[in-house]
Structure formats: structure tokens, C-alpha cells
Amino acid sequence: MRTLHRDMKRGVSSGEPLPDPWPVFGKNRMAFRRGSLSMIAGPPGSMKTIMALNLVRQMGSTVPTLYHSSDSDNFTMASRSLSMLTGQNSDESEFAVMAQQQAAYESLREMEHVRWSFKASPSIEFLKQEAEAFREIKGEYPHHTIIDILMNVDYEGISEYNYQNLMLELNTMAREQETAITLIHHTSESAKSGTPPPRSAVMGKANQLPTLILTLWGDAVAGKLMVATVKNRFGPQDAMAKKFITMKVDPSICLIEEAAPGEFDGGDAIFRDGPWVDDEDKVNDSEE
């Protein structure tokens, strides 16, 4: 048994937020926290993996990261990462990786704080073994663990309709390792398109345990990615996804950036009232 004041004195990592990837995430309390589950969800083609890669880069080298990429191989992830880091288009990056160019090698060293696993159908035991191997190499568990994609985890009884038992296992792993686990997951394609899906569209009853769930809708032609906070234990949320932020995205180079205020309809700050909004930023809709 423990006392909270002594735990605090020793230092508490569980619940500690990872660095904000962009200022707008911090402004809206969209924090990925150690010791808990977070989720990025959306329909096919909503740029979920591009978002995950940009999160890793934006959080920086102070966040030791373990990335389980069951949906893409090492060539694909190396090419995508190289495009994100250099601004080269996909054809140029793929050629540079295949040719083993020294410049590509040097550019990818920016992601040296990330360790990758490419098993197509990892089991829970495999996920734990990789975390132990990470600790053996680095002296600590990863601060951030990304599982891309949840449906590929090999777990008895899992189906597209029920991920509850798997989520319990992952939640225990997050707490025991004090790692922030970010799950990449699907939403139902029956949800209305054109804006991020609501929380109810998250597939397989997987929306109960995560402390943060973001849903995505991308528009490659307009160069924008809409991000809705449909669940947030530590900040504002909108389960129906009617409020969202809009990011700039260039899928050809796998790059996401924060949009300038007013650059897209919807602006940058999406929550205009409540305890998380500074008084000077509150908007009184009743004023004429």
C-alpha cells in the first residue's frame, strides 16, 4: 500500500503528459499521458498513420518511443518518414531508401529515439517482450508506445465488434510500464463523411478506457486535416465531433502543420467556453 504524498516525493510518472506536439493541442488540453491509453481513430484514408508519425517527430527526441507498425513495412515507414523530414515527394524518398543514400541515412537519424517493430500480427506477449527489449537497450520502458493498428493485434476472441478484453490488457500494460500507449484504430465507414466521426463510430466498443480519443477526417485536395476530441478525461471534449481543429496537411510528403488562425473555416481554438478556456479567450455568443 502507498501514500500519495510519499509517491509524489519519490516522483510520479503515471499520468505525466508527453510534450504537446503543437501549441493548439496544448491550448485545447489534448494531452497524451504516460500510464494510460490514447486513441487516434478514423475511416480508411483519414491519414491516421501520418498523424502518428508527425506526433513522434513533434514530441521530439526527449520522448523514447516504441512504434509497432503492423500495417506498414519498414520500407514504407522509412520512405514516409524521410519525406516528412526532408520535404521530398514519395518517389524521391522511395528511391533514396532503395539506393541506401547517405543523405537519407543522415536525415533518418532524427528519428533515432524511435525503435520500430514490424510484426504483422503481434500478440500481447510479443508487445510485452518488445517493451522489455527496449528497456534492456535503453534502461527504461518507452515513454510512448504506438500500436498501428489495433485490429492487427493477435488476441483470442477479438473481433471488429468487441475489443473490450484486449483494451483491458493494454490498459494494464500502460500502467505497469508507465508508457503512454497510443492506439491507431478504425471508425465505422457508415458514419457521415466530410467531418471527423463521432465517438460512437469507434469500432468494437474500444472507446471506454482511453483517456483521450481523437477522430480524423482528411481532405487531401484542400490540404487540411480535421481533428476532433471526442473523449478527453483531462480537458474539453465533444462526443459528437461537431467541434474540431483544422490542421494543414500535405500527404505527398506526410507532413502536418498547425494552421494559421483563420486559414481554414473553424479557426484554431475550438472550445470557446468552460473551465479550460481562459477568461480573456471566452466568447459570449449572446453579444450582438
N, C-alpha and C positions, 0 to 999 in steps of 0.2 A: 504493500500500500504506500501511497505517496501523499505529500502535501504540496499544494500549488506554489506556495511561496518558496519552498526549497527547490522545486523543479525550476522555477524562474531563476533562482540564484545560480543553478548549475547551467542554465541555458536551455531553451526550448526551441527545437527546430520544427516540430509538427505545427502546422498552421502558418508557418512563416511564408509570406508571399514571395514569389520569384520576382525579379525586376520587371517593371512594366515594359512590354515590347514597344509601345508607342505612347506618347503623352495622353492621347484620347482614351486609351484603356485605363490609365490611372485616374483620369478625370471622372470616369464612369464606374470606378471600382470593379473593373473586370480583371480580377487577380487570379493567377494560377498559384495554388498553395501546396506546400510540402505536407505530406501526410494525408492527402485527400485526392479524390478523383475530380477531374475536369473533363469536359467533352466538347469536341467540335463536330457538328453534325450537319448533314445536308444531302440533297439528292445527288446522283451521279453528275459529274461535271461542274460541281459547285466550288471547285478549287480548294478542297479540304487539305490535300497534301501540300499545295503551295502555301497555304496559311501555316501549316505546321513547320515547314522549312523556314519561313520568314520569322516565326516565333523564335525558333532556335537561334537564328542569326541575330535577331534584335536583342534577345536577352543576353547574348554575349558569352565570352569565354569564362566568366566567373560562375557560370551555371553548368557543372558537369552533367552531361546528358547521355542517356542511352536511348537509341532510336530503333524500335522494332519495325522494319519495313517488310511486311509480308505481302503487300500489294504491288511492290515495285522492286526490281533487282538492283544490284549495285551500279551497273552501267547507267541505268535510268536516273538513279538518285545522284550519281556523280555528275551527270550531264546537267540535270536540273539545278543542282547546287552551283555548278560552275557558271551557268547563265545568270543566276541570281547574284553571284558575287562580282561578275565582270561586265554584265550587260550584253554579252554575246548572245546571238539568237541560238535556237536549239540545234540547227545544222552545224554551226561553228563549234558549239560546245561538244556535240557528239563526236565530231572529227578530232577535236583536241584530246578528248579522253581516249578514243581508239588509237590515236597516234602517240599516246603517252608523252605529250608535250611537257617540257619542263615548266613553262609558264602556267599551264593548267595545274600541275603539281603544286607549285608555289601558291597559287590562288586558293586551292582547296585546303591548304594548311590553316586558313582562317577558321575552318570547322574542326580543328584538331581536338577540341574539347568534347566532341561528339564521338561516341562509339556506336557502331551500327551492327544490326543483326538482320539477316535476310531469310530466315527460315519461313517457308511458305505457310505452314500451319503450326505455329508454336503452341505448346501446351502450357498450362500454368507452371508445371515443374520446370520446363525449359526457360520460361520467363524468370523464374527464381534463380536458376543456375546462371543465367547470363548476368543477373544483378550481383551474384556472388563473385563471378569472374571479374566484373567491373570493380568491385570492392578490393579484390586481390591485387588488381593493377593500380588502382587509384588511391587505395587506403580508405575509401568511404563509398557508400552507396551513391548512385546518381542522385543529384538534386531534382532532376527532371527525367521522367521516363515517358516516351511516346509510343503508343501502340497503334500502328497504322496498317491494318484496320481491324476493328473489333470482331467483325463477322468471321475473320480467318483464324481466330484463336480456337485451337482444338480442345473442346470441352464437352464431356459427356452430358447429353440432354439439352445441349444448346440448339436453338432454332431461331428463325427470324422472328418468332413470336414471343420468345422468353429468354432473356439474358440475366434474369434475376440472380441465380446462384453463381454464375460467373462474376457478376458485379460484386457480390459479397466477397468472393475470393480476392478480387483485385483491390477492393477497399481495405481488406486485411493486409495485403502486401504493401500498399501505400503507407499504412500506419507503421508497420513493422520496420520498413526500410526508411521511413521519413522522406519519401520521394513524392514529388508531385507527378501523378500519373495522368497524362492527357490521352484520352481515347478518341480516335477518329472513327466516326460511325455514320450510318445511313439514316435518312428520314424517308418516310413513305413518299413514293412518287405521286400518290393521289392528292397530296397537299397542293393547294393553289400555287401556281408558279408566278414568277415576277418579283417576289419579295421573299425574305427568309421564311422558312416553315415555322409553325408554332411548336411549342414544347410537346404537344400531343402527337406530333408527327414523328417523334423519335421512335425508332423501331424497337420492338421486343421488350417493352417495359424496362428500358435501360435508363430511365430519367429520374429514378428515385434517389440514388446515392450520390451522384456527382454534386459538388458544391457550386459548380459553375457549368452552365451549358450554353454554348454559342451555336446558333444556326446560321448558315450561309446561303446566299444567292449571288451568283456571279453573272456579270454581263460583259463578256469579252469585247464585244463591239464598242460599247460605251466606255470600256476601261474602268469599270467600277465593281467593287465587291461590297455587298451589303451584309452587315454583321449584326445579328440581333442577340441580346442577352435574355434568353427565355427562362433561365434559372440562375439565381445568384444569392447564395446564403449570406454574403457579406456586403451587398450593395443593391442598387436598383435592378429590377427585372420586369420583363413584360412577357408573360407566358404566351400571349397571342402573337408576339413578334410584330406588332404594329409600329413599334418604335425601334429604330436601328441606326447604326452609324454607317457611313459610306466611305470606304477606303479606295484609293487609286490602285489599280492592278494592271500589270502588263503580263499576260500569260505567256507571251513569247519568250520572256526572259525570267519568268517565275518570280516577279518582283511585286511586292505590296508595299505601298507607302501611305502615310497619313495625308488625307486630302486637306487642302486649304479651306478655311471657313467659307461656306457659300459656294464652293466649287461644284458641288452636286446638290440637288434638291435634298433637303433634310439637314444640311449643315453638318457641324461636327459634334456638338453636345446634344444628346437625345433626351435626357431626362431633365425637365425644367422645374421640378418641384420635389419636395420630400426632404428627409433629414440628410441626404447625401449631397445636396446641392447648396453651395454657399449662398448666403442671403443676397449678395450683390448679383448673383447669376440667376436668381429665381425670376420666372416670367409670370406676370399676372395677366391671365388671358381675359379677365373681365375689364381691363382698362381699354378705353377706346383710343 
